[in-house]
Amino acid sequence: MGMALFLPGCGELREPPVTQHTSLPPSTRAAVVDRIEVPCEYTITEFSPPGPDLNTVGPDFDIIGGVAALRTSETAGHVAQLSAHGLYDDPTLRLASKTPLLVRRGVTFELRVADRFHDRVALDYGRAGPSLRTTFGPCPSETEWLLFTGYVWVADPECITLEVVLPDSTVEARELGLGAPCPADL
């Protein structure tokens, strides 16, 4: 049995996310900051699974370490679509894929771009612009999961790796096919 997620419009800004500038040279990635913290108020919806298993979120999401769920091309069964945007002058921020993220209530974790992609991939959650790392939580909620919407920016279509740093500092990596398949998808 599938589960439908309804994505209502985002609310107004309340307080700006905390930003830190990246260590990359400003001339190459001036619009990308190192890290942002996304306020819990930026969630667009909350929900609990329809059954007793709180680790069920939907067949196209991959639950990572019990704290986050991300739609990958492997779990969704298709490569994510990219859209061209002219928001930034940086050529590495040319294409974006809308990438929803489910966050478990009450936990803190970091979503980050794997090191080997720092020169051409960025996250865009929290309405503060692109970053290499984004921190979520702990968010209080009456429901088990909170949905945040955001984008992953790439210079060109490719298979990229995102990492989730769990509360115990364990790092779990996931591949996302953004306009191009990953090896597991072939």
MDAnalysis code that builds the backbone (N, CA, C; Angstrom):
import MDAnalysis as mda
import numpy as np

u = mda.Universe.empty(558, n_residues=186, atom_resindex=np.repeat(np.arange(186), 3), trajectory=True)
u.add_TopologyAttr("name", ["N", "CA", "C"] * 186)
u.add_TopologyAttr("resid", np.arange(1, 187))
u.add_TopologyAttr("resname", ["MET", "GLY", "MET", "ALA", "LEU", "PHE", "LEU", "PRO", "GLY", "CYS", "GLY", "GLU", "LEU", "ARG", "GLU", "PRO", "PRO", "VAL", "THR", "GLN", "HIS", "THR", "SER", "LEU", "PRO", "PRO", "SER", "THR", "ARG", "ALA", "ALA", "VAL", "VAL", "ASP", "ARG", "ILE", "GLU", "VAL", "PRO", "CYS", "GLU", "TYR", "THR", "ILE", "THR", "GLU", "PHE", "SER", "PRO", "PRO", "GLY", "PRO", "ASP", "LEU", "ASN", "THR", "VAL", "GLY", "PRO", "ASP", "PHE", "ASP", "ILE", "ILE", "GLY", "GLY", "VAL", "ALA", "ALA", "LEU", "ARG", "THR", "SER", "GLU", "THR", "ALA", "GLY", "HIS", "VAL", "ALA", "GLN", "LEU", "SER", "ALA", "HIS", "GLY", "LEU", "TYR", "ASP", "ASP", "PRO", "THR", "LEU", "ARG", "LEU", "ALA", "SER", "LYS", "THR", "PRO", "LEU", "LEU", "VAL", "ARG", "ARG", "GLY", "VAL", "THR", "PHE", "GLU", "LEU", "ARG", "VAL", "ALA", "ASP", "ARG", "PHE", "HIS", "ASP", "ARG", "VAL", "ALA", "LEU", "ASP", "TYR", "GLY", "ARG", "ALA", "GLY", "PRO", "SER", "LEU", "ARG", "THR", "THR", "PHE", "GLY", "PRO", "CYS", "PRO", "SER", "GLU", "THR", "GLU", "TRP", "LEU", "LEU", "PHE", "THR", "GLY", "TYR", "VAL", "TRP", "VAL", "ALA", "ASP", "PRO", "GLU", "CYS", "ILE", "THR", "LEU", "GLU", "VAL", "VAL", "LEU", "PRO", "ASP", "SER", "THR", "VAL", "GLU", "ALA", "ARG", "GLU", "LEU", "GLY", "LEU", "GLY", "ALA", "PRO", "CYS", "PRO", "ALA", "ASP", "LEU"])
u.atoms.positions = np.array([
    [0.850, -1.167, 0.000],
    [0.000, 0.000, 0.000],
    [0.897, 1.232, 0.000],
    [0.706, 2.116, -0.954],
    [1.519, 3.329, -1.058],
    [0.996, 4.435, -0.167],
    [1.795, 5.436, 0.001],
    [1.415, 6.572, 0.819],
    [1.614, 7.831, -0.002],
    [0.663, 8.705, 0.014],
    [0.772, 9.957, -0.730],
    [1.212, 11.071, 0.201],
    [2.103, 11.909, -0.277],
    [2.543, 13.089, 0.466],
    [1.975, 14.310, -0.222],
    [1.354, 15.167, 0.529],
    [0.844, 16.408, -0.019],
    [1.800, 17.513, 0.360],
    [2.200, 18.316, -0.599],
    [3.192, 19.345, -0.391],
    [2.546, 20.721, -0.488],
    [2.022, 21.236, 0.629],
    [1.436, 22.573, 0.593],
    [2.512, 23.618, 0.413],
    [2.119, 24.823, 0.083],
    [3.067, 25.922, -0.120],
    [3.870, 26.216, 1.120],
    [5.030, 26.767, 0.934],
    [5.918, 27.090, 2.040],
    [5.416, 28.346, 2.743],
    [5.649, 28.423, 4.023],
    [5.268, 29.600, 4.802],
    [6.279, 30.718, 4.628],
    [6.048, 31.812, 5.295],
    [6.948, 32.951, 5.178],
    [8.194, 32.761, 6.029],
    [9.235, 33.469, 5.724],
    [10.485, 33.398, 6.467],
    [10.287, 33.931, 7.877],
    [10.890, 33.263, 8.833],
    [10.787, 33.739, 10.208],
    [12.117, 34.272, 10.694],
    [13.138, 33.443, 10.657],
    [14.470, 33.901, 11.016],
    [15.447, 33.273, 10.044],
    [16.481, 33.987, 9.651],
    [17.398, 33.450, 8.646],
    [18.240, 32.310, 9.214],
    [18.549, 31.298, 8.371],
    [19.421, 30.221, 8.815],
    [20.829, 30.744, 9.112],
    [21.537, 30.013, 9.960],
    [22.917, 30.353, 10.282],
    [23.790, 29.908, 9.119],
    [24.702, 30.753, 8.655],
    [25.570, 30.384, 7.540],
    [27.033, 30.532, 7.924],
    [27.855, 29.712, 7.313],
    [29.299, 29.813, 7.454],
    [29.883, 29.719, 6.057],
    [30.846, 30.555, 5.737],
    [31.417, 30.541, 4.395],
    [32.303, 29.333, 4.176],
    [32.303, 28.845, 2.955],
    [33.082, 27.683, 2.569],
    [34.576, 27.995, 2.550],
    [35.370, 26.948, 2.633],
    [36.815, 27.125, 2.551],
    [37.298, 27.146, 1.102],
    [36.401, 26.928, 0.145],
    [36.790, 26.978, -1.259],
    [37.095, 28.416, -1.658],
    [37.969, 28.628, -2.615],
    [38.293, 29.990, -3.039],
    [37.048, 30.729, -3.520],
    [36.840, 31.972, -3.056],
    [35.650, 32.724, -3.435],
    [35.501, 32.905, -4.935],
    [36.591, 32.943, -5.661],
    [36.503, 33.163, -7.100],
    [35.862, 31.981, -7.821],
    [35.893, 30.786, -7.225],
    [35.338, 29.626, -7.888],
    [33.927, 29.287, -7.440],
    [33.586, 29.515, -6.189],
    [32.260, 29.153, -5.679],
    [31.766, 30.216, -4.695],
    [31.705, 31.444, -5.128],
    [31.362, 32.565, -4.252],
    [29.978, 32.432, -3.638],
    [29.030, 31.799, -4.325],
    [27.666, 31.719, -3.818],
    [27.449, 30.550, -2.856],
    [28.443, 29.679, -2.681],
    [28.292, 28.483, -1.860],
    [28.924, 28.700, -0.488],
    [28.120, 28.484, 0.566],
    [28.641, 28.560, 1.931],
    [28.957, 27.151, 2.410],
    [29.745, 27.059, 3.464],
    [30.124, 25.750, 3.985],
    [28.930, 25.040, 4.602],
    [28.210, 25.713, 5.519],
    [27.154, 25.029, 6.265],
    [26.008, 25.974, 6.592],
    [24.793, 25.429, 6.542],
    [23.630, 26.154, 7.050],
    [22.894, 25.245, 8.022],
    [22.169, 25.859, 8.935],
    [21.273, 25.150, 9.842],
    [19.859, 25.513, 9.426],
    [19.047, 24.524, 9.139],
    [17.686, 24.769, 8.676],
    [16.738, 24.821, 9.880],
    [16.042, 25.932, 10.075],
    [15.072, 26.024, 11.179],
    [13.921, 25.031, 10.987],
    [13.445, 24.467, 12.074],
    [12.348, 23.497, 12.015],
    [11.094, 24.090, 11.386],
    [10.909, 25.390, 11.507],
    [9.721, 26.031, 10.944],
    [9.667, 25.931, 9.419],
    [10.760, 25.562, 8.787],
    [10.786, 25.475, 7.327],
    [10.226, 24.160, 6.803],
    [9.772, 23.281, 7.701],
    [9.122, 22.062, 7.239],
    [7.857, 22.442, 6.476],
    [7.536, 21.655, 5.448],
    [6.337, 21.990, 4.689],
    [5.159, 21.090, 5.028],
    [5.408, 19.959, 5.658],
    [4.325, 19.101, 6.131],
    [4.895, 18.104, 7.127],
    [4.007, 17.520, 7.912],
    [4.388, 16.506, 8.887],
    [3.462, 15.317, 8.696],
    [3.972, 14.108, 8.966],
    [3.113, 12.937, 8.867],
    [3.703, 11.778, 9.652],
    [2.847, 10.841, 9.996],
    [3.258, 9.592, 10.611],
    [2.902, 8.472, 9.653],
    [3.663, 7.385, 9.697],
    [3.351, 6.253, 8.824],
    [1.945, 5.726, 9.108],
    [1.310, 5.095, 8.112],
    [-0.058, 4.624, 8.279],
    [-0.191, 3.359, 9.120],
    [0.908, 2.783, 9.574],
    [0.837, 1.551, 10.359],
    [1.698, 1.645, 11.603],
    [1.859, 0.526, 12.281],
    [2.641, 0.535, 13.530],
    [4.149, 0.697, 13.313],
    [4.641, 0.429, 12.096],
    [6.076, 0.543, 11.821],
    [6.423, 1.999, 11.520],
    [7.092, 2.667, 12.457],
    [7.449, 4.073, 12.289],
    [8.591, 4.275, 11.309],
    [9.188, 3.176, 10.837],
    [10.262, 3.258, 9.844],
    [9.740, 3.042, 8.429],
    [8.478, 3.311, 8.199],
    [7.889, 3.208, 6.876],
    [7.509, 4.606, 6.428],
    [8.054, 5.040, 5.299],
    [7.744, 6.386, 4.820],
    [7.218, 6.405, 3.391],
    [7.416, 5.393, 2.661],
    [6.989, 5.334, 1.268],
    [8.025, 4.588, 0.466],
    [7.610, 3.887, -0.581],
    [8.529, 3.019, -1.308],
    [9.626, 3.745, -2.077],
    [9.462, 5.023, -2.391],
    [10.493, 5.701, -3.170],
    [11.494, 6.472, -2.303],
    [11.406, 6.313, -0.980],
    [12.371, 6.941, -0.077],
    [13.239, 5.877, 0.576],
    [14.504, 6.200, 0.757],
    [15.463, 5.333, 1.432],
    [15.688, 5.911, 2.828],
    [15.304, 5.169, 3.867],
    [15.526, 5.633, 5.238],
    [16.990, 5.411, 5.577],
    [17.636, 6.454, 6.047],
    [19.069, 6.431, 6.314],
    [19.295, 6.564, 7.820],
    [19.800, 5.495, 8.420],
    [20.131, 5.509, 9.837],
    [18.958, 5.789, 10.760],
    [17.740, 5.648, 10.271],
    [16.559, 5.891, 11.084],
    [16.264, 7.352, 11.353],
    [17.052, 8.284, 10.765],
    [16.868, 9.706, 11.065],
    [16.462, 10.549, 9.868],
    [16.740, 10.071, 8.666],
    [16.452, 10.840, 7.452],
    [15.973, 9.880, 6.372],
    [15.209, 10.399, 5.444],
    [14.787, 9.598, 4.299],
    [14.937, 10.457, 3.052],
    [15.589, 9.889, 2.063],
    [15.937, 10.602, 0.849],
    [15.473, 9.776, -0.342],
    [14.964, 10.440, -1.354],
    [14.562, 9.755, -2.581],
    [15.813, 9.604, -3.446],
    [16.207, 8.378, -3.699],
    [17.349, 8.118, -4.575],
    [16.818, 7.545, -5.889],
    [17.630, 7.547, -6.922],
    [17.172, 6.988, -8.192],
    [16.939, 5.483, -8.063],
    [17.669, 4.830, -7.168],
    [17.473, 3.393, -6.963],
    [16.116, 3.121, -6.309],
    [15.763, 3.881, -5.281],
    [14.487, 3.635, -4.602],
    [13.306, 4.178, -5.394],
    [13.497, 5.284, -6.099],
    [12.411, 5.873, -6.882],
    [12.223, 5.154, -8.220],
    [13.263, 4.467, -8.678],
    [13.168, 3.736, -9.935],
    [13.398, 4.588, -11.169],
    [13.898, 5.797, -10.980],
    [14.179, 6.667, -12.124],
    [15.236, 7.700, -11.746],
    [15.824, 8.283, -12.754],
    [16.809, 9.347, -12.579],
    [16.055, 10.645, -12.292],
    [16.557, 11.440, -11.372],
    [15.915, 12.718, -11.046],
    [16.068, 13.698, -12.206],
    [15.021, 14.444, -12.452],
    [15.061, 15.447, -13.513],
    [15.791, 16.694, -13.042],
    [16.451, 17.350, -13.984],
    [17.147, 18.609, -13.709],
    [16.449, 19.740, -14.442],
    [16.481, 20.908, -13.838],
    [15.943, 22.115, -14.465],
    [17.037, 23.161, -14.501],
    [17.128, 23.895, -15.595],
    [18.106, 24.979, -15.696],
    [17.540, 26.218, -15.012],
    [18.390, 26.869, -14.227],
    [18.000, 28.087, -13.516],
    [19.083, 29.135, -13.700],
    [18.706, 30.365, -13.711],
    [19.668, 31.455, -13.825],
    [19.783, 32.255, -12.536],
    [19.647, 31.583, -11.388],
    [19.681, 32.289, -10.109],
    [21.077, 32.754, -9.709],
    [22.102, 32.045, -10.153],
    [23.469, 32.330, -9.723],
    [24.379, 32.499, -10.941],
    [25.409, 33.315, -10.785],
    [26.396, 33.490, -11.848],
    [27.374, 32.323, -11.924],
    [27.469, 31.559, -10.870],
    [28.394, 30.436, -10.771],
    [27.974, 29.328, -11.747],
    [28.833, 28.926, -12.680],
    [28.468, 27.871, -13.642],
    [28.261, 26.507, -12.991],
    [28.761, 26.298, -11.760],
    [28.528, 25.024, -11.075],
    [27.138, 24.975, -10.452],
    [26.425, 26.097, -10.481],
    [25.059, 26.158, -9.947],
    [24.082, 26.409, -11.099],
    [24.247, 25.641, -12.141],
    [23.484, 25.831, -13.364],
    [22.216, 24.996, -13.414],
    [22.272, 23.770, -12.925],
    [21.159, 22.837, -12.992],
    [20.740, 22.419, -11.583],
    [19.437, 22.266, -11.348],
    [18.951, 21.895, -10.020],
    [17.920, 20.786, -10.115],
    [17.919, 19.931, -9.093],
    [16.930, 18.872, -8.968],
    [16.206, 19.063, -7.640],
    [14.876, 19.157, -7.685],
    [14.099, 19.264, -6.453],
    [14.258, 17.951, -5.699],
    [14.697, 18.041, -4.436],
    [15.052, 16.860, -3.670],
    [14.405, 16.913, -2.288],
    [13.228, 16.300, -2.114],
    [12.595, 16.302, -0.801],
    [13.384, 15.467, 0.199],
    [13.331, 15.870, 1.452],
    [14.048, 15.179, 2.523],
    [13.110, 15.029, 3.705],
    [12.980, 13.803, 4.206],
    [12.193, 13.543, 5.400],
    [13.130, 13.499, 6.596],
    [12.731, 14.178, 7.668],
    [13.543, 14.284, 8.874],
    [12.744, 13.714, 10.036],
    [13.345, 12.799, 10.777],
    [12.656, 12.219, 11.939],
    [12.627, 13.237, 13.066],
    [11.503, 13.307, 13.732],
    [11.351, 14.254, 14.839],
    [12.380, 13.982, 15.941],
    [12.838, 15.051, 16.568],
    [13.680, 14.943, 17.749],
    [15.131, 14.562, 17.531],
    [15.588, 14.404, 16.284],
    [16.989, 14.034, 16.046],
    [17.710, 15.144, 15.282],
    [19.018, 15.163, 15.409],
    [19.855, 16.106, 14.673],
    [20.805, 15.310, 13.797],
    [20.956, 15.742, 12.565],
    [21.916, 15.113, 11.655],
    [22.335, 16.139, 10.618],
    [23.374, 15.771, 9.872],
    [23.880, 16.643, 8.821],
    [23.790, 15.924, 7.486],
    [23.298, 16.627, 6.484],
    [23.321, 16.166, 5.097],
    [24.441, 16.940, 4.423],
    [25.340, 16.235, 3.722],
    [26.465, 16.943, 3.114],
    [26.833, 16.350, 1.757],
    [27.479, 17.184, 0.975],
    [28.015, 16.780, -0.322],
    [29.319, 16.026, -0.061],
    [29.494, 14.854, -0.678],
    [30.744, 14.096, -0.528],
    [31.916, 14.940, -1.027],
    [33.059, 14.817, -0.366],
    [34.240, 15.643, -0.662],
    [34.586, 15.715, -2.145],
    [34.527, 14.606, -2.855],
    [34.965, 14.604, -4.253],
    [34.046, 15.405, -5.176],
    [32.895, 15.874, -4.655],
    [31.953, 16.667, -5.447],
    [31.902, 18.132, -5.024],
    [32.735, 18.549, -4.074],
    [32.689, 19.916, -3.547],
    [32.863, 20.988, -4.611],
    [33.542, 20.693, -5.695],
    [33.791, 21.705, -6.718],
    [32.643, 21.886, -7.700],
    [31.584, 21.017, -7.609],
    [30.536, 21.102, -8.622],
    [29.127, 20.740, -8.150],
    [28.932, 20.485, -6.864],
    [27.619, 20.133, -6.326],
    [27.357, 20.975, -5.087],
    [26.098, 21.378, -4.879],
    [25.721, 22.124, -3.673],
    [24.289, 21.775, -3.282],
    [24.004, 21.872, -1.986],
    [22.661, 21.676, -1.438],
    [21.988, 23.025, -1.314],
    [20.668, 23.044, -1.388],
    [19.950, 24.317, -1.258],
    [18.672, 24.095, -0.442],
    [18.831, 23.996, 0.871],
    [17.734, 23.879, 1.820],
    [17.803, 25.093, 2.733],
    [16.696, 25.473, 3.301],
    [16.712, 26.512, 4.319],
    [16.635, 27.931, 3.825],
    [16.440, 28.131, 2.543],
    [16.237, 29.463, 1.972],
    [17.415, 30.409, 2.198],
    [18.604, 29.867, 2.380],
    [19.790, 30.699, 2.577],
    [20.749, 30.596, 1.408],
    [20.383, 29.862, 0.387],
    [21.266, 29.678, -0.742],
    [22.046, 28.385, -0.623],
    [22.879, 28.096, -1.608],
    [23.585, 26.825, -1.676],
    [24.665, 26.665, -0.604],
    [24.825, 25.405, -0.166],
    [25.833, 25.068, 0.840],
    [26.395, 23.682, 0.537],
    [27.477, 23.361, 1.220],
    [28.068, 22.025, 1.108],
    [27.542, 21.093, 2.198],
    [27.112, 21.685, 3.323],
    [26.585, 20.905, 4.452],
    [25.334, 21.599, 4.982],
    [24.347, 20.793, 5.378],
    [23.109, 21.328, 5.926],
    [22.742, 20.513, 7.162],
    [22.477, 21.213, 8.267],
    [22.106, 20.554, 9.517],
    [20.604, 20.688, 9.729],
    [19.976, 19.589, 10.149],
    [18.552, 19.547, 10.455],
    [18.361, 19.084, 11.894],
    [17.327, 19.627, 12.566],
    [16.894, 19.156, 13.873],
    [17.681, 19.717, 15.028],
    [17.243, 19.350, 16.229],
    [16.113, 18.472, 16.512],
    [14.802, 19.236, 16.402],
    [13.850, 18.669, 15.684],
    [12.558, 19.310, 15.479],
    [11.483, 18.586, 16.282],
    [10.791, 19.310, 17.153],
    [9.679, 18.691, 17.882],
    [8.486, 18.528, 16.942],
    [7.704, 17.495, 17.155],
    [6.536, 17.275, 16.301],
    [5.624, 16.261, 16.967],
    [4.339, 16.366, 16.692],
    [3.368, 15.364, 17.134],
    [3.430, 14.139, 16.222],
    [4.008, 14.304, 15.035],
    [4.105, 13.214, 14.076],
    [5.538, 12.706, 14.018],
    [5.745, 11.610, 13.339],
    [7.071, 10.970, 13.317],
    [8.048, 11.622, 12.348],
    [7.571, 12.112, 11.200],
    [8.445, 12.616, 10.149],
    [8.032, 14.012, 9.730],
    [9.008, 14.832, 9.359],
    [8.775, 16.175, 8.832],
    [9.386, 16.239, 7.440],
    [8.704, 16.873, 6.520],
    [9.179, 16.966, 5.142],
    [9.760, 18.353, 4.878],
    [10.987, 18.379, 4.406],
    [11.645, 19.608, 3.977],
    [11.873, 19.503, 2.477],
    [11.684, 20.591, 1.780],
    [11.938, 20.583, 0.353],
    [13.194, 21.403, 0.078],
    [13.915, 20.998, -0.908],
    [15.136, 21.705, -1.262],
    [15.613, 21.252, -2.628],
    [16.793, 21.712, -2.975],
    [17.366, 21.397, -4.281],
    [18.805, 20.924, -4.118],
    [19.238, 20.106, -5.068],
    [20.649, 19.770, -5.202],
    [21.079, 20.376, -6.538],
    [22.114, 21.210, -6.476],
    [22.645, 21.900, -7.658],
    [23.832, 21.128, -8.217],
    [23.896, 21.040, -9.542],
    [25.022, 20.399, -10.221],
    [25.408, 21.233, -11.440],
    [26.663, 21.090, -11.846],
    [27.133, 21.782, -13.044],
    [26.612, 21.097, -14.305],
    [26.618, 19.766, -14.299],
    [26.201, 18.954, -15.437],
    [25.497, 17.708, -14.913],
    [24.685, 17.047, -15.720],
    [24.056, 15.802, -15.276],
    [25.116, 14.781, -14.873],
    [24.915, 14.157, -13.721],
    [25.842, 13.120, -13.271],
    [25.276, 12.389, -12.065],
    [25.886, 11.278, -11.735],
    [25.582, 10.545, -10.515],
    [26.449, 11.151, -9.413],
    [25.802, 11.607, -8.339],
    [26.554, 12.240, -7.250],
    [26.366, 11.447, -5.960],
    [27.161, 11.777, -4.958],
    [27.044, 11.135, -3.658],
    [26.760, 12.177, -2.595],
    [25.700, 11.931, -1.823],
    [25.407, 12.729, -0.638],
    [25.664, 11.858, 0.576],
    [26.042, 12.487, 1.682],
    [26.328, 11.762, 2.910],
    [25.441, 12.285, 4.031],
    [24.988, 11.365, 4.880],
    [24.240, 11.715, 6.082],
    [25.131, 11.382, 7.273],
    [25.419, 12.402, 8.081],
    [26.187, 12.197, 9.306],
    [25.175, 11.986, 10.418],
    [25.125, 10.769, 10.938],
    [24.146, 10.377, 11.946],
    [24.520, 10.928, 13.320],
    [23.586, 10.902, 14.274],
    [23.875, 11.436, 15.612],
    [25.094, 10.805, 16.303],
    [25.422, 9.555, 15.973],
    [26.597, 8.911, 16.574],
    [27.864, 9.135, 15.745],
    [27.827, 10.059, 14.793],
    [28.935, 10.437, 13.892],
    [29.211, 9.428, 12.780],
    [28.426, 8.364, 12.687],
    [28.534, 7.438, 11.565],
    [28.099, 8.176, 10.293],
    [28.775, 7.892, 9.194],
    [28.440, 8.528, 7.918],
    [27.898, 7.464, 6.969],
    [26.716, 7.728, 6.426],
    [26.127, 6.844, 5.423],
    [26.008, 7.607, 4.116],
    [26.487, 7.015, 3.027],
    [26.481, 7.655, 1.713],
    [25.375, 7.067, 0.841],
    [24.800, 7.943, -0.004],
    [23.793, 7.511, -0.965],
    [24.077, 8.178, -2.296],
    [23.892, 7.422, -3.381],
    [24.066, 7.968, -4.725],
    [22.736, 8.488, -5.239],
    [22.802, 9.603, -5.944],
    [21.628, 10.173, -6.593],
    [21.963, 10.405, -8.052],
    [21.157, 9.863, -8.931],
    [21.318, 10.111, -10.348],
    [20.584, 11.393, -10.690],
    [21.328, 12.443, -10.982],
    [20.736, 13.735, -11.304],
    [20.899, 13.987, -12.803],
    [19.875, 13.653, -13.558],
    [19.926, 13.808, -15.007],
    [20.770, 12.737, -15.691],
    [21.375, 11.849, -14.929],
    [22.202, 10.768, -15.460],
    [22.098, 9.594, -14.491],
    [22.131, 8.364, -14.994],
    [22.011, 7.213, -14.094],
    [23.270, 6.957, -13.290],
    [23.078, 6.315, -12.135],
    [24.199, 5.830, -11.335],
    [24.490, 4.406, -11.766],
    [25.699, 3.896, -11.476],
    [26.029, 2.527, -11.885],
    [24.990, 1.493, -11.433],
    [24.425, 1.666, -10.228],
    [23.421, 0.712, -9.731],
    [22.130, 0.761, -10.545],
    [21.907, 1.871, -11.264],
    [20.682, 2.034, -12.048],
    [20.785, 1.414, -13.441],
    [22.002, 1.089, -13.862],
    [22.199, 0.562, -15.231],
    [21.846, -0.896, -15.340],
])
